[in-house]
Amino acid sequence: MASALQSPLVRYGMGASSAIIIFIVAFTFAEGLMQTILFVIAVTELLIVPQFLKAAAE
């Protein structure tokens, strides 16, 4: 039986959804250095989480 995590659309969708939430929080509630840190976390979330999920699917 195939795992849902084997689909790139699911993996990148999960990373993108959490990154969007972090972006919204950064724009709404943070400012200055904290906002920059949250932006870096969101980009990392977009790039790294799908790779971890791919490894978890294998």
C-alpha positions as CSV (number, residue, x, y, z in Angstrom):
1,M,0.0,0.0,0.0
2,A,1.4,3.4,-1.0
3,S,1.9,6.1,1.6
4,A,0.5,9.6,1.0
5,L,4.0,10.9,1.8
6,Q,5.3,9.4,-1.4
7,S,3.5,12.1,-3.4
8,P,5.6,15.2,-3.9
9,L,2.4,17.3,-4.0
10,V,1.5,16.1,-0.4
11,R,5.1,16.7,0.9
12,Y,5.5,20.2,-0.5
13,G,1.9,21.0,0.4
14,M,2.5,20.2,4.0
15,G,5.6,22.3,4.1
16,A,3.9,25.2,2.2
17,S,0.9,25.3,4.5
18,S,3.0,25.6,7.7
19,A,5.3,28.2,5.9
20,I,2.2,30.3,5.1
21,I,1.1,30.2,8.7
22,I,4.6,31.3,9.8
23,F,4.5,34.1,7.2
24,I,1.1,35.3,8.4
25,V,2.3,35.3,12.0
26,A,5.5,37.2,11.0
27,F,3.6,39.9,9.2
28,T,0.8,40.2,11.8
29,F,2.6,40.0,15.2
30,A,6.3,40.3,14.7
31,E,8.6,43.2,13.9
32,G,12.3,43.8,13.5
33,L,14.7,40.9,14.1
34,M,12.0,38.5,15.2
35,Q,10.2,39.0,11.9
36,T,13.4,38.3,9.9
37,I,14.0,35.1,12.0
38,L,10.4,34.0,11.3
39,F,10.9,34.6,7.5
40,V,14.1,32.4,7.6
41,I,12.2,29.7,9.5
42,A,9.4,29.8,6.9
43,V,11.8,29.5,4.0
44,T,13.6,26.6,5.8
45,E,10.2,25.0,6.3
46,L,9.5,25.2,2.5
47,L,12.9,23.6,1.6
48,I,13.7,21.1,4.4
49,V,10.4,19.6,5.5
50,P,9.6,17.9,2.2
51,Q,13.0,16.2,2.3
52,F,12.4,14.9,5.8
53,L,8.9,13.7,4.8
54,K,10.4,11.9,1.7
55,A,12.9,10.1,4.0
56,A,10.0,9.2,6.3
57,A,8.0,7.7,3.4
58,E,10.9,5.4,2.4
